[in-house]
Amino acid sequence: MIGKKRKLGRKISEIKIGDTHEAKTKIEDKDLLLYLGLTADSNPLYIQHDYASQTPFKRPLAPSVMLYGIVSSMVSMHLPGPGSHVVKQEMAFPKPLYHYAEITLKMEVIAIDEKGHCITIEVKGYDEENDIVIDGKLEVCPPHEMESMNAKSLENFY
């Protein structure tokens, strides 16, 4: 990324109640293996088909923390975007999401606290049957206004 100019996400003054972002992603083996490798999570419900087949779920699940990671990435990359930070999250996973499932994630800004430099984002995730698999709210600190600095360390951002 060095040498490539990247724009920071939207500042709090650029965000409005009702702003949205939507994305679809499929839960692939590579995603699960990366998550499991990074976290050393060896829950058989996530990786062993023979074990999962003997549970009420009948097949391996996508870890809920991994699904939250996808949501967090949407905040970091899209709404508000680079430079933002999740400061509080409340997530429910009312229906399991399985390996190879496609999830549609919808985010909407529902509150803005300019004094506290924070926005509230409602998050909904839907599976292929249009059932809710993620239901939550995030409090997010959007990128701060950059102070004028003659520093080389920030030359990749504008």
C-alpha positions, 0 to 999 in steps of 0.5 A: 500500500505504500506509494498508493494514496488511500482515502480515509473513511467518512468523517462524522460531519459527512455521515447522515442518519439513514446512510447504508451499506450492503454486501454479500459474502459466501462462507468458504473453507479458506475463510474458516481455515484462516479464522480457525488458524488465527484463533487456535479455535478447534471447536469440533462444531466448526470443523468436524462434519462427523461430530456436527452431524450428531448434533441438532445442527446436523452440519458444521457452523460458521463461528459467530465471532468470525461473522462479527469479524466480517461485520467489523471489516465492513465498518473499517472498509465501507461505513464509515470506512478506513480510520474508523473504530468499533467501540461497542457492539451488541450482536445476536445470532438467532439462526446458525449459518453453515459452511458454504452459506451466502450471507447478505449484510445490511448496515444503517446509521441510526444515530449520530452523537457529534459531541461524543464523536460516535455513530450507531449502526444497526446491522442485519445479516440474512441467509439464503432463505432471507432469515435473520442470522445476525441482528445487532448494533454497533457504536463506531468512532468515525475517522477524526479530522486530520491535523495538518502535519508535515509528516511522511508517515501520513503521506499515504492518506488524504 
